Amino acid sequence: MKTAFKLLLVSTTLLLAACSSNKETAEVPQKGNSFNISHRNQDANSPVAAACSLAGGSLQLSRQLDGSSVGMCQMANGRRCMQGALLSGACS
C-alpha cells in the first residue's frame, strides 16, 4: 500500500512538473508603440512632404507587419498613398 502511494505521489509530481509553464513560451514584450517610433522620415522640407500637403494630406508613419515603418500620405478622404506613388503621380 505504501509503495503504491509513493508511486502515485511521484508520478503526480512528475506530471505536474511536465505541465508547468515555461518562460520561453511567454508573450514577447512589445518593442514599439506610438511613443518610441522615431519620426525621422517626416521631414517637413522634403519633396514628399510638399507633394503630400499639396494633395491635401499629411505625412504619417505606417507600421508594417514585419515591424518596419513606412512613410504614408494620409489624405483627407481617408485614402493613403505611399511616398513613391505620391512622387510618381500614381496617387493623387
PDB file with one MODEL, atoms N, CA, C and O in Angstrom:
MODEL        1
ATOM      1  N   MET A   1       0.814  -1.192   0.000  1.00  0.00           N
ATOM      2  CA  MET A   1       0.000   0.000   0.000  1.00  0.00           C
ATOM      3  C   MET A   1       0.861   1.261   0.000  1.00  0.00           C
ATOM      4  O   MET A   1       0.590   2.209  -0.737  1.00  0.00           O
ATOM      5  N   LYS A   2       1.916   1.260   0.848  1.00  0.00           N
ATOM      6  CA  LYS A   2       2.801   2.418   0.902  1.00  0.00           C
ATOM      7  C   LYS A   2       3.542   2.596  -0.417  1.00  0.00           C
ATOM      8  O   LYS A   2       3.785   3.727  -0.840  1.00  0.00           O
ATOM      9  N   THR A   3       3.900   1.511  -1.063  1.00  0.00           N
ATOM     10  CA  THR A   3       4.615   1.584  -2.330  1.00  0.00           C
ATOM     11  C   THR A   3       3.718   2.169  -3.413  1.00  0.00           C
ATOM     12  O   THR A   3       4.172   2.972  -4.228  1.00  0.00           O
ATOM     13  N   ALA A   4       2.460   1.776  -3.428  1.00  0.00           N
ATOM     14  CA  ALA A   4       1.515   2.302  -4.413  1.00  0.00           C
ATOM     15  C   ALA A   4       1.283   3.795  -4.186  1.00  0.00           C
ATOM     16  O   ALA A   4       1.182   4.564  -5.142  1.00  0.00           O
ATOM     17  N   PHE A   5       1.200   4.200  -2.925  1.00  0.00           N
ATOM     18  CA  PHE A   5       1.002   5.613  -2.613  1.00  0.00           C
ATOM     19  C   PHE A   5       2.217   6.441  -3.031  1.00  0.00           C
ATOM     20  O   PHE A   5       2.066   7.526  -3.593  1.00  0.00           O
ATOM     21  N   LYS A   6       3.423   5.933  -2.758  1.00  0.00           N
ATOM     22  CA  LYS A   6       4.642   6.639  -3.146  1.00  0.00           C
ATOM     23  C   LYS A   6       4.752   6.732  -4.663  1.00  0.00           C
ATOM     24  O   LYS A   6       5.160   7.764  -5.195  1.00  0.00           O
ATOM     25  N   LEU A   7       4.387   5.651  -5.366  1.00  0.00           N
ATOM     26  CA  LEU A   7       4.425   5.654  -6.820  1.00  0.00           C
ATOM     27  C   LEU A   7       3.429   6.669  -7.381  1.00  0.00           C
ATOM     28  O   LEU A   7       3.744   7.388  -8.329  1.00  0.00           O
ATOM     29  N   LEU A   8       2.232   6.731  -6.799  1.00  0.00           N
ATOM     30  CA  LEU A   8       1.229   7.701  -7.226  1.00  0.00           C
ATOM     31  C   LEU A   8       1.703   9.129  -6.952  1.00  0.00           C
ATOM     32  O   LEU A   8       1.507  10.015  -7.785  1.00  0.00           O
ATOM     33  N   LEU A   9       2.316   9.358  -5.811  1.00  0.00           N
ATOM     34  CA  LEU A   9       2.816  10.681  -5.456  1.00  0.00           C
ATOM     35  C   LEU A   9       3.940  11.122  -6.401  1.00  0.00           C
ATOM     36  O   LEU A   9       3.954  12.270  -6.846  1.00  0.00           O
ATOM     37  N   VAL A  10       4.864  10.240  -6.704  1.00  0.00           N
ATOM     38  CA  VAL A  10       5.971  10.564  -7.601  1.00  0.00           C
ATOM     39  C   VAL A  10       5.460  10.816  -9.015  1.00  0.00           C
ATOM     40  O   VAL A  10       5.900  11.762  -9.669  1.00  0.00           O
ATOM     41  N   SER A  11       4.542   9.986  -9.494  1.00  0.00           N
ATOM     42  CA  SER A  11       4.027  10.168 -10.855  1.00  0.00           C
ATOM     43  C   SER A  11       3.212  11.454 -10.970  1.00  0.00           C
ATOM     44  O   SER A  11       3.271  12.125 -12.000  1.00  0.00           O
ATOM     45  N   THR A  12       2.461  11.807  -9.947  1.00  0.00           N
ATOM     46  CA  THR A  12       1.700  13.056  -9.958  1.00  0.00           C
ATOM     47  C   THR A  12       2.642  14.260  -9.959  1.00  0.00           C
ATOM     48  O   THR A  12       2.406  15.236 -10.672  1.00  0.00           O
ATOM     49  N   THR A  13       3.701  14.191  -9.166  1.00  0.00           N
ATOM     50  CA  THR A  13       4.682  15.273  -9.127  1.00  0.00           C
ATOM     51  C   THR A  13       5.362  15.446 -10.480  1.00  0.00           C
ATOM     52  O   THR A  13       5.538  16.571 -10.947  1.00  0.00           O
ATOM     53  N   LEU A  14       5.745  14.341 -11.110  1.00  0.00           N
ATOM     54  CA  LEU A  14       6.372  14.413 -12.429  1.00  0.00           C
ATOM     55  C   LEU A  14       5.411  14.960 -13.476  1.00  0.00           C
ATOM     56  O   LEU A  14       5.819  15.729 -14.347  1.00  0.00           O
ATOM     57  N   LEU A  15       4.150  14.578 -13.403  1.00  0.00           N
ATOM     58  CA  LEU A  15       3.155  15.068 -14.350  1.00  0.00           C
ATOM     59  C   LEU A  15       2.956  16.573 -14.200  1.00  0.00           C
ATOM     60  O   LEU A  15       2.879  17.291 -15.197  1.00  0.00           O
ATOM     61  N   LEU A  16       2.872  17.048 -12.976  1.00  0.00           N
ATOM     62  CA  LEU A  16       2.706  18.486 -12.749  1.00  0.00           C
ATOM     63  C   LEU A  16       3.943  19.267 -13.182  1.00  0.00           C
ATOM     64  O   LEU A  16       3.825  20.376 -13.704  1.00  0.00           O
ATOM     65  N   ALA A  17       5.119  18.700 -12.971  1.00  0.00           N
ATOM     66  CA  ALA A  17       6.343  19.375 -13.393  1.00  0.00           C
ATOM     67  C   ALA A  17       6.426  19.446 -14.913  1.00  0.00           C
ATOM     68  O   ALA A  17       6.921  20.433 -15.457  1.00  0.00           O
ATOM     69  N   ALA A  18       5.954  18.428 -15.598  1.00  0.00           N
ATOM     70  CA  ALA A  18       5.992  18.417 -17.059  1.00  0.00           C
ATOM     71  C   ALA A  18       4.989  19.398 -17.653  1.00  0.00           C
ATOM     72  O   ALA A  18       5.220  19.926 -18.741  1.00  0.00           O
ATOM     73  N   CYS A  19       3.897  19.648 -16.973  1.00  0.00           N
ATOM     74  CA  CYS A  19       2.849  20.533 -17.489  1.00  0.00           C
ATOM     75  C   CYS A  19       3.008  21.979 -17.028  1.00  0.00           C
ATOM     76  O   CYS A  19       2.183  22.826 -17.373  1.00  0.00           O
ATOM     77  N   SER A  20       4.040  22.273 -16.265  1.00  0.00           N
ATOM     78  CA  SER A  20       4.196  23.639 -15.772  1.00  0.00           C
ATOM     79  C   SER A  20       4.556  24.569 -16.915  1.00  0.00           C
ATOM     80  O   SER A  20       5.076  24.132 -17.942  1.00  0.00           O
ATOM     81  N   SER A  21       4.280  25.855 -16.734  1.00  0.00           N
ATOM     82  CA  SER A  21       4.546  26.829 -17.795  1.00  0.00           C
ATOM     83  C   SER A  21       6.039  27.075 -17.920  1.00  0.00           C
ATOM     84  O   SER A  21       6.801  26.922 -16.965  1.00  0.00           O
ATOM     85  N   ASN A  22       6.434  27.461 -19.121  1.00  0.00           N
ATOM     86  CA  ASN A  22       7.831  27.731 -19.416  1.00  0.00           C
ATOM     87  C   ASN A  22       7.955  29.195 -19.802  1.00  0.00           C
ATOM     88  O   ASN A  22       7.111  29.706 -20.538  1.00  0.00           O
ATOM     89  N   LYS A  23       8.981  29.876 -19.328  1.00  0.00           N
ATOM     90  CA  LYS A  23       9.137  31.295 -19.627  1.00  0.00           C
ATOM     91  C   LYS A  23       9.430  31.545 -21.101  1.00  0.00           C
ATOM     92  O   LYS A  23       9.182  32.646 -21.592  1.00  0.00           O
ATOM     93  N   GLU A  24       9.951  30.556 -21.818  1.00  0.00           N
ATOM     94  CA  GLU A  24      10.249  30.731 -23.238  1.00  0.00           C
ATOM     95  C   GLU A  24       8.983  30.869 -24.069  1.00  0.00           C
ATOM     96  O   GLU A  24       9.010  31.491 -25.131  1.00  0.00           O
ATOM     97  N   THR A  25       7.884  30.306 -23.609  1.00  0.00           N
ATOM     98  CA  THR A  25       6.637  30.381 -24.362  1.00  0.00           C
ATOM     99  C   THR A  25       5.788  31.577 -23.951  1.00  0.00           C
ATOM    100  O   THR A  25       4.683  31.764 -24.460  1.00  0.00           O
ATOM    101  N   ALA A  26       6.306  32.389 -23.028  1.00  0.00           N
ATOM    102  CA  ALA A  26       5.556  33.567 -22.590  1.00  0.00           C
ATOM    103  C   ALA A  26       5.494  34.585 -23.728  1.00  0.00           C
ATOM    104  O   ALA A  26       6.286  34.526 -24.669  1.00  0.00           O
ATOM    105  N   GLU A  27       4.564  35.500 -23.633  1.00  0.00           N
ATOM    106  CA  GLU A  27       4.383  36.518 -24.666  1.00  0.00           C
ATOM    107  C   GLU A  27       5.610  37.431 -24.749  1.00  0.00           C
ATOM    108  O   GLU A  27       6.142  37.868 -23.729  1.00  0.00           O
ATOM    109  N   VAL A  28       6.036  37.702 -25.950  1.00  0.00           N
ATOM    110  CA  VAL A  28       7.197  38.562 -26.179  1.00  0.00           C
ATOM    111  C   VAL A  28       6.780  40.004 -25.927  1.00  0.00           C
ATOM    112  O   VAL A  28       5.731  40.426 -26.413  1.00  0.00           O
ATOM    113  N   PRO A  29       7.575  40.777 -25.178  1.00  0.00           N
ATOM    114  CA  PRO A  29       7.192  42.169 -24.917  1.00  0.00           C
ATOM    115  C   PRO A  29       7.189  42.985 -26.202  1.00  0.00           C
ATOM    116  O   PRO A  29       7.974  42.737 -27.118  1.00  0.00           O
ATOM    117  N   GLN A  30       6.301  43.952 -26.250  1.00  0.00           N
ATOM    118  CA  GLN A  30       6.163  44.817 -27.416  1.00  0.00           C
ATOM    119  C   GLN A  30       7.396  45.700 -27.545  1.00  0.00           C
ATOM    120  O   GLN A  30       7.855  46.286 -26.564  1.00  0.00           O
ATOM    121  N   LYS A  31       7.930  45.793 -28.761  1.00  0.00           N
ATOM    122  CA  LYS A  31       9.145  46.565 -28.974  1.00  0.00           C
ATOM    123  C   LYS A  31       8.881  47.985 -29.440  1.00  0.00           C
ATOM    124  O   LYS A  31       9.758  48.839 -29.307  1.00  0.00           O
ATOM    125  N   GLY A  32       7.726  48.264 -29.971  1.00  0.00           N
ATOM    126  CA  GLY A  32       7.473  49.605 -30.469  1.00  0.00           C
ATOM    127  C   GLY A  32       6.033  50.017 -30.265  1.00  0.00           C
ATOM    128  O   GLY A  32       5.122  49.196 -30.382  1.00  0.00           O
ATOM    129  N   ASN A  33       5.829  51.249 -29.968  1.00  0.00           N
ATOM    130  CA  ASN A  33       4.485  51.808 -29.893  1.00  0.00           C
ATOM    131  C   ASN A  33       4.555  53.254 -30.363  1.00  0.00           C
ATOM    132  O   ASN A  33       5.599  53.716 -30.822  1.00  0.00           O
ATOM    133  N   SER A  34       3.478  53.938 -30.252  1.00  0.00           N
ATOM    134  CA  SER A  34       3.429  55.294 -30.804  1.00  0.00           C
ATOM    135  C   SER A  34       4.373  56.250 -30.086  1.00  0.00           C
ATOM    136  O   SER A  34       4.692  57.307 -30.630  1.00  0.00           O
ATOM    137  N   PHE A  35       4.825  55.917 -28.893  1.00  0.00           N
ATOM    138  CA  PHE A  35       5.696  56.818 -28.160  1.00  0.00           C
ATOM    139  C   PHE A  35       7.163  56.668 -28.530  1.00  0.00           C
ATOM    140  O   PHE A  35       7.922  57.632 -28.427  1.00  0.00           O
ATOM    141  N   ASN A  36       7.585  55.463 -28.963  1.00  0.00           N
ATOM    142  CA  ASN A  36       9.005  55.308 -29.245  1.00  0.00           C
ATOM    143  C   ASN A  36       9.312  55.014 -30.703  1.00  0.00           C
ATOM    144  O   ASN A  36      10.406  54.543 -31.012  1.00  0.00           O
ATOM    145  N   ILE A  37       8.389  55.276 -31.596  1.00  0.00           N
ATOM    146  CA  ILE A  37       8.666  55.189 -33.023  1.00  0.00           C
ATOM    147  C   ILE A  37       9.263  56.523 -33.439  1.00  0.00           C
ATOM    148  O   ILE A  37       8.662  57.575 -33.221  1.00  0.00           O
ATOM    149  N   SER A  38      10.427  56.479 -34.028  1.00  0.00           N
ATOM    150  CA  SER A  38      11.055  57.746 -34.417  1.00  0.00           C
ATOM    151  C   SER A  38      10.344  58.322 -35.634  1.00  0.00           C
ATOM    152  O   SER A  38       9.847  57.589 -36.488  1.00  0.00           O
ATOM    153  N   HIS A  39      10.308  59.613 -35.692  1.00  0.00           N
ATOM    154  CA  HIS A  39       9.625  60.307 -36.782  1.00  0.00           C
ATOM    155  C   HIS A  39      10.646  60.968 -37.708  1.00  0.00           C
ATOM    156  O   HIS A  39      10.420  62.072 -38.204  1.00  0.00           O
ATOM    157  N   ARG A  40      11.765  60.288 -37.934  1.00  0.00           N
ATOM    158  CA  ARG A  40      12.817  60.861 -38.765  1.00  0.00           C
ATOM    159  C   ARG A  40      12.423  60.941 -40.229  1.00  0.00           C
ATOM    160  O   ARG A  40      13.017  61.722 -40.972  1.00  0.00           O
ATOM    161  N   ASN A  41      11.431  60.152 -40.676  1.00  0.00           N
ATOM    162  CA  ASN A  41      11.017  60.177 -42.076  1.00  0.00           C
ATOM    163  C   ASN A  41      10.071  61.331 -42.387  1.00  0.00           C
ATOM    164  O   ASN A  41       9.725  61.546 -43.548  1.00  0.00           O
ATOM    165  N   GLN A  42       9.654  62.066 -41.382  1.00  0.00           N
ATOM    166  CA  GLN A  42       8.687  63.132 -41.588  1.00  0.00           C
ATOM    167  C   GLN A  42       9.388  64.488 -41.637  1.00  0.00           C
ATOM    168  O   GLN A  42       9.118  65.368 -40.820  1.00  0.00           O
ATOM    169  N   ASP A  43      10.267  64.639 -42.578  1.00  0.00           N
ATOM    170  CA  ASP A  43      10.974  65.902 -42.756  1.00  0.00           C
ATOM    171  C   ASP A  43      10.053  66.873 -43.486  1.00  0.00           C
ATOM    172  O   ASP A  43       9.600  66.592 -44.596  1.00  0.00           O
ATOM    173  N   ALA A  44       9.780  68.001 -42.870  1.00  0.00           N
ATOM    174  CA  ALA A  44       8.827  68.958 -43.440  1.00  0.00           C
ATOM    175  C   ALA A  44       9.362  69.613 -44.707  1.00  0.00           C
ATOM    176  O   ALA A  44       8.575  70.141 -45.493  1.00  0.00           O
ATOM    177  N   ASN A  45      10.673  69.597 -44.931  1.00  0.00           N
ATOM    178  CA  ASN A  45      11.255  70.238 -46.106  1.00  0.00           C
ATOM    179  C   ASN A  45      11.472  69.267 -47.262  1.00  0.00           C
ATOM    180  O   ASN A  45      12.055  69.654 -48.275  1.00  0.00           O
ATOM    181  N   SER A  46      11.028  68.040 -47.145  1.00  0.00           N
ATOM    182  CA  SER A  46      11.261  67.054 -48.195  1.00  0.00           C
ATOM    183  C   SER A  46      10.259  67.229 -49.334  1.00  0.00           C
ATOM    184  O   SER A  46       9.183  67.788 -49.125  1.00  0.00           O
ATOM    185  N   PRO A  47      10.596  66.759 -50.537  1.00  0.00           N
ATOM    186  CA  PRO A  47       9.658  66.851 -51.656  1.00  0.00           C
ATOM    187  C   PRO A  47       8.401  66.016 -51.433  1.00  0.00           C
ATOM    188  O   PRO A  47       7.331  66.340 -51.948  1.00  0.00           O
ATOM    189  N   VAL A  48       8.539  64.944 -50.663  1.00  0.00           N
ATOM    190  CA  VAL A  48       7.369  64.110 -50.373  1.00  0.00           C
ATOM    191  C   VAL A  48       6.384  64.873 -49.493  1.00  0.00           C
ATOM    192  O   VAL A  48       5.175  64.822 -49.719  1.00  0.00           O
ATOM    193  N   ALA A  49       6.903  65.582 -48.492  1.00  0.00           N
ATOM    194  CA  ALA A  49       6.030  66.363 -47.613  1.00  0.00           C
ATOM    195  C   ALA A  49       5.325  67.461 -48.392  1.00  0.00           C
ATOM    196  O   ALA A  49       4.148  67.736 -48.161  1.00  0.00           O
ATOM    197  N   ALA A  50       6.047  68.090 -49.316  1.00  0.00           N
ATOM    198  CA  ALA A  50       5.434  69.146 -50.125  1.00  0.00           C
ATOM    199  C   ALA A  50       4.348  68.579 -51.033  1.00  0.00           C
ATOM    200  O   ALA A  50       3.269  69.159 -51.153  1.00  0.00           O
ATOM    201  N   ALA A  51       4.633  67.443 -51.672  1.00  0.00           N
ATOM    202  CA  ALA A  51       3.639  66.825 -52.556  1.00  0.00           C
ATOM    203  C   ALA A  51       2.426  66.354 -51.773  1.00  0.00           C
ATOM    204  O   ALA A  51       1.296  66.448 -52.252  1.00  0.00           O
ATOM    205  N   CYS A  52       2.659  65.848 -50.572  1.00  0.00           N
ATOM    206  CA  CYS A  52       1.546  65.379 -49.737  1.00  0.00           C
ATOM    207  C   CYS A  52       0.672  66.549 -49.298  1.00  0.00           C
ATOM    208  O   CYS A  52      -0.555  66.459 -49.346  1.00  0.00           O
ATOM    209  N   SER A  53       1.289  67.633 -48.876  1.00  0.00           N
ATOM    210  CA  SER A  53       0.481  68.776 -48.439  1.00  0.00           C
ATOM    211  C   SER A  53      -0.243  69.430 -49.613  1.00  0.00           C
ATOM    212  O   SER A  53      -1.354  69.933 -49.447  1.00  0.00           O
ATOM    213  N   LEU A  54       0.371  69.430 -50.797  1.00  0.00           N
ATOM    214  CA  LEU A  54      -0.312  69.964 -51.980  1.00  0.00           C
ATOM    215  C   LEU A  54      -1.507  69.104 -52.376  1.00  0.00           C
ATOM    216  O   LEU A  54      -2.485  69.606 -52.930  1.00  0.00           O
ATOM    217  N   ALA A  55      -1.424  67.807 -52.090  1.00  0.00           N
ATOM    218  CA  ALA A  55      -2.534  66.906 -52.393  1.00  0.00           C
ATOM    219  C   ALA A  55      -3.603  66.950 -51.306  1.00  0.00           C
ATOM    220  O   ALA A  55      -4.639  66.296 -51.431  1.00  0.00           O
ATOM    221  N   GLY A  56      -3.364  67.713 -50.244  1.00  0.00           N
ATOM    222  CA  GLY A  56      -4.353  67.852 -49.179  1.00  0.00           C
ATOM    223  C   GLY A  56      -4.225  66.812 -48.090  1.00  0.00           C
ATOM    224  O   GLY A  56      -5.199  66.517 -47.397  1.00  0.00           O
ATOM    225  N   GLY A  57      -3.040  66.253 -47.929  1.00  0.00           N
ATOM    226  CA  GLY A  57      -2.845  65.219 -46.917  1.00  0.00           C
ATOM    227  C   GLY A  57      -1.787  65.594 -45.908  1.00  0.00           C
ATOM    228  O   GLY A  57      -1.262  66.708 -45.917  1.00  0.00           O
ATOM    229  N   SER A  58      -1.478  64.646 -45.033  1.00  0.00           N
ATOM    230  CA  SER A  58      -0.429  64.841 -44.043  1.00  0.00           C
ATOM    231  C   SER A  58       0.416  63.578 -43.981  1.00  0.00           C
ATOM    232  O   SER A  58      -0.098  62.467 -44.112  1.00  0.00           O
ATOM    233  N   LEU A  59       1.732  63.762 -43.776  1.00  0.00           N
ATOM    234  CA  LEU A  59       2.635  62.621 -43.698  1.00  0.00           C
ATOM    235  C   LEU A  59       2.467  61.903 -42.372  1.00  0.00           C
ATOM    236  O   LEU A  59       2.376  62.533 -41.318  1.00  0.00           O
ATOM    237  N   GLN A  60       2.425  60.567 -42.433  1.00  0.00           N
ATOM    238  CA  GLN A  60       2.335  59.742 -41.234  1.00  0.00           C
ATOM    239  C   GLN A  60       3.158  58.493 -41.450  1.00  0.00           C
ATOM    240  O   GLN A  60       3.364  58.065 -42.585  1.00  0.00           O
ATOM    241  N   LEU A  61       3.631  57.902 -40.355  1.00  0.00           N
ATOM    242  CA  LEU A  61       4.335  56.631 -40.429  1.00  0.00           C
ATOM    243  C   LEU A  61       3.333  55.505 -40.262  1.00  0.00           C
ATOM    244  O   LEU A  61       2.452  55.566 -39.405  1.00  0.00           O
ATOM    245  N   SER A  62       3.470  54.487 -41.077  1.00  0.00           N
ATOM    246  CA  SER A  62       2.599  53.323 -41.005  1.00  0.00           C
ATOM    247  C   SER A  62       3.442  52.113 -40.642  1.00  0.00           C
ATOM    248  O   SER A  62       4.456  51.851 -41.288  1.00  0.00           O
ATOM    249  N   ARG A  63       3.034  51.366 -39.609  1.00  0.00           N
ATOM    250  CA  ARG A  63       3.762  50.171 -39.188  1.00  0.00           C
ATOM    251  C   ARG A  63       3.388  49.010 -40.091  1.00  0.00           C
ATOM    252  O   ARG A  63       2.207  48.751 -40.320  1.00  0.00           O
ATOM    253  N   GLN A  64       4.394  48.307 -40.605  1.00  0.00           N
ATOM    254  CA  GLN A  64       4.192  47.143 -41.442  1.00  0.00           C
ATOM    255  C   GLN A  64       4.157  45.893 -40.568  1.00  0.00           C
ATOM    256  O   GLN A  64       4.497  45.956 -39.386  1.00  0.00           O
ATOM    257  N   LEU A  65       3.748  44.756 -41.138  1.00  0.00           N
ATOM    258  CA  LEU A  65       3.667  43.516 -40.381  1.00  0.00           C
ATOM    259  C   LEU A  65       5.030  43.043 -39.897  1.00  0.00           C
ATOM    260  O   LEU A  65       5.113  42.373 -38.868  1.00  0.00           O
ATOM    261  N   ASP A  66       6.092  43.373 -40.609  1.00  0.00           N
ATOM    262  CA  ASP A  66       7.428  42.953 -40.191  1.00  0.00           C
ATOM    263  C   ASP A  66       8.045  43.895 -39.156  1.00  0.00           C
ATOM    264  O   ASP A  66       9.180  43.681 -38.730  1.00  0.00           O
ATOM    265  N   GLY A  67       7.319  44.925 -38.750  1.00  0.00           N
ATOM    266  CA  GLY A  67       7.789  45.845 -37.724  1.00  0.00           C
ATOM    267  C   GLY A  67       8.430  47.105 -38.260  1.00  0.00           C
ATOM    268  O   GLY A  67       8.725  48.019 -37.489  1.00  0.00           O
ATOM    269  N   SER A  68       8.650  47.177 -39.548  1.00  0.00           N
ATOM    270  CA  SER A  68       9.269  48.371 -40.122  1.00  0.00           C
ATOM    271  C   SER A  68       8.240  49.487 -40.264  1.00  0.00           C
ATOM    272  O   SER A  68       7.033  49.246 -40.229  1.00  0.00           O
ATOM    273  N   SER A  69       8.730  50.694 -40.421  1.00  0.00           N
ATOM    274  CA  SER A  69       7.865  51.860 -40.595  1.00  0.00           C
ATOM    275  C   SER A  69       8.015  52.393 -42.007  1.00  0.00           C
ATOM    276  O   SER A  69       9.126  52.484 -42.529  1.00  0.00           O
ATOM    277  N   VAL A  70       6.897  52.745 -42.624  1.00  0.00           N
ATOM    278  CA  VAL A  70       6.886  53.274 -43.984  1.00  0.00           C
ATOM    279  C   VAL A  70       6.139  54.596 -43.960  1.00  0.00           C
ATOM    280  O   VAL A  70       5.076  54.710 -43.349  1.00  0.00           O
ATOM    281  N   GLY A  71       6.706  55.597 -44.631  1.00  0.00           N
ATOM    282  CA  GLY A  71       6.047  56.895 -44.710  1.00  0.00           C
ATOM    283  C   GLY A  71       4.862  56.845 -45.654  1.00  0.00           C
ATOM    284  O   GLY A  71       4.983  56.380 -46.788  1.00  0.00           O
ATOM    285  N   MET A  72       3.728  57.317 -45.195  1.00  0.00           N
ATOM    286  CA  MET A  72       2.499  57.330 -45.987  1.00  0.00           C
ATOM    287  C   MET A  72       1.913  58.737 -45.939  1.00  0.00           C
ATOM    288  O   MET A  72       2.113  59.480 -44.978  1.00  0.00           O
ATOM    289  N   CYS A  73       1.186  59.084 -46.997  1.00  0.00           N
ATOM    290  CA  CYS A  73       0.462  60.347 -47.036  1.00  0.00           C
ATOM    291  C   CYS A  73      -1.007  60.036 -46.765  1.00  0.00           C
ATOM    292  O   CYS A  73      -1.656  59.351 -47.556  1.00  0.00           O
ATOM    293  N   GLN A  74      -1.527  60.534 -45.657  1.00  0.00           N
ATOM    294  CA  GLN A  74      -2.919  60.314 -45.273  1.00  0.00           C
ATOM    295  C   GLN A  74      -3.755  61.450 -45.835  1.00  0.00           C
ATOM    296  O   GLN A  74      -3.622  62.598 -45.411  1.00  0.00           O
ATOM    297  N   MET A  75      -4.625  61.127 -46.798  1.00  0.00           N
ATOM    298  CA  MET A  75      -5.474  62.139 -47.428  1.00  0.00           C
ATOM    299  C   MET A  75      -6.684  62.449 -46.545  1.00  0.00           C
ATOM    300  O   MET A  75      -7.023  61.670 -45.653  1.00  0.00           O
ATOM    301  N   ALA A  76      -7.319  63.564 -46.791  1.00  0.00           N
ATOM    302  CA  ALA A  76      -8.485  63.973 -46.010  1.00  0.00           C
ATOM    303  C   ALA A  76      -9.664  63.029 -46.216  1.00  0.00           C
ATOM    304  O   ALA A  76     -10.496  62.876 -45.323  1.00  0.00           O
ATOM    305  N   ASN A  77      -9.744  62.389 -47.394  1.00  0.00           N
ATOM    306  CA  ASN A  77     -10.860  61.481 -47.666  1.00  0.00           C
ATOM    307  C   ASN A  77     -10.613  60.068 -47.139  1.00  0.00           C
ATOM    308  O   ASN A  77     -11.439  59.182 -47.357  1.00  0.00           O
ATOM    309  N   GLY A  78      -9.481  59.841 -46.444  1.00  0.00           N
ATOM    310  CA  GLY A  78      -9.183  58.540 -45.865  1.00  0.00           C
ATOM    311  C   GLY A  78      -8.235  57.690 -46.687  1.00  0.00           C
ATOM    312  O   GLY A  78      -7.744  56.670 -46.205  1.00  0.00           O
ATOM    313  N   ARG A  79      -7.975  58.090 -47.905  1.00  0.00           N
ATOM    314  CA  ARG A  79      -7.073  57.337 -48.770  1.00  0.00           C
ATOM    315  C   ARG A  79      -5.635  57.521 -48.290  1.00  0.00           C
ATOM    316  O   ARG A  79      -5.261  58.595 -47.818  1.00  0.00           O
ATOM    317  N   ARG A  80      -4.833  56.457 -48.416  1.00  0.00           N
ATOM    318  CA  ARG A  80      -3.434  56.509 -48.003  1.00  0.00           C
ATOM    319  C   ARG A  80      -2.555  56.166 -49.196  1.00  0.00           C
ATOM    320  O   ARG A  80      -2.826  55.204 -49.914  1.00  0.00           O
ATOM    321  N   CYS A  81      -1.517  56.938 -49.408  1.00  0.00           N
ATOM    322  CA  CYS A  81      -0.603  56.732 -50.535  1.00  0.00           C
ATOM    323  C   CYS A  81       0.817  56.581 -50.014  1.00  0.00           C
ATOM    324  O   CYS A  81       1.230  57.291 -49.097  1.00  0.00           O
ATOM    325  N   MET A  82       1.556  55.657 -50.602  1.00  0.00           N
ATOM    326  CA  MET A  82       2.972  55.520 -50.269  1.00  0.00           C
ATOM    327  C   MET A  82       3.737  56.696 -50.867  1.00  0.00           C
ATOM    328  O   MET A  82       3.282  57.324 -51.823  1.00  0.00           O
ATOM    329  N   GLN A  83       4.897  56.984 -50.297  1.00  0.00           N
ATOM    330  CA  GLN A  83       5.680  58.139 -50.735  1.00  0.00           C
ATOM    331  C   GLN A  83       6.073  58.030 -52.201  1.00  0.00           C
ATOM    332  O   GLN A  83       5.993  59.014 -52.936  1.00  0.00           O
ATOM    333  N   GLY A  84       6.494  56.849 -52.634  1.00  0.00           N
ATOM    334  CA  GLY A  84       6.910  56.671 -54.022  1.00  0.00           C
ATOM    335  C   GLY A  84       5.774  56.892 -54.999  1.00  0.00           C
ATOM    336  O   GLY A  84       5.969  57.507 -56.047  1.00  0.00           O
ATOM    337  N   ALA A  85       4.579  56.395 -54.667  1.00  0.00           N
ATOM    338  CA  ALA A  85       3.422  56.571 -55.544  1.00  0.00           C
ATOM    339  C   ALA A  85       3.007  58.031 -55.606  1.00  0.00           C
ATOM    340  O   ALA A  85       2.542  58.505 -56.642  1.00  0.00           O
ATOM    341  N   LEU A  86       3.171  58.731 -54.520  1.00  0.00           N
ATOM    342  CA  LEU A  86       2.810  60.149 -54.487  1.00  0.00           C
ATOM    343  C   LEU A  86       3.749  60.973 -55.367  1.00  0.00           C
ATOM    344  O   LEU A  86       3.307  61.865 -56.092  1.00  0.00           O
ATOM    345  N   LEU A  87       5.037  60.672 -55.300  1.00  0.00           N
ATOM    346  CA  LEU A  87       6.009  61.415 -56.107  1.00  0.00           C
ATOM    347  C   LEU A  87       5.898  61.096 -57.591  1.00  0.00           C
ATOM    348  O   LEU A  87       6.142  61.960 -58.432  1.00  0.00           O
ATOM    349  N   SER A  88       5.528  59.853 -57.918  1.00  0.00           N
ATOM    350  CA  SER A  88       5.423  59.487 -59.336  1.00  0.00           C
ATOM    351  C   SER A  88       4.110  59.940 -59.956  1.00  0.00           C
ATOM    352  O   SER A  88       3.949  59.872 -61.174  1.00  0.00           O
ATOM    353  N   GLY A  89       3.178  60.398 -59.144  1.00  0.00           N
ATOM    354  CA  GLY A  89       1.892  60.861 -59.651  1.00  0.00           C
ATOM    355  C   GLY A  89       0.856  59.766 -59.757  1.00  0.00           C
ATOM    356  O   GLY A  89      -0.244  60.004 -60.256  1.00  0.00           O
ATOM    357  N   ALA A  90       1.187  58.557 -59.293  1.00  0.00           N
ATOM    358  CA  ALA A  90       0.241  57.443 -59.367  1.00  0.00           C
ATOM    359  C   ALA A  90      -0.881  57.585 -58.346  1.00  0.00           C
ATOM    360  O   ALA A  90      -1.932  56.958 -58.480  1.00  0.00           O
ATOM    361  N   CYS A  91      -0.661  58.394 -57.345  1.00  0.00           N
ATOM    362  CA  CYS A  91      -1.666  58.587 -56.300  1.00  0.00           C
ATOM    363  C   CYS A  91      -1.847  60.084 -56.092  1.00  0.00           C
ATOM    364  O   CYS A  91      -0.883  60.801 -55.823  1.00  0.00           O
ATOM    365  N   SER A  92      -3.067  60.547 -56.216  1.00  0.00           N
ATOM    366  CA  SER A  92      -3.305  61.985 -56.009  1.00  0.00           C
ATOM    367  C   SER A  92      -4.656  62.209 -55.378  1.00  0.00           C
ATOM    368  O   SER A  92      -5.037  63.352 -55.125  1.00  0.00           O
TER     369      SER A  92
ENDMDL
END
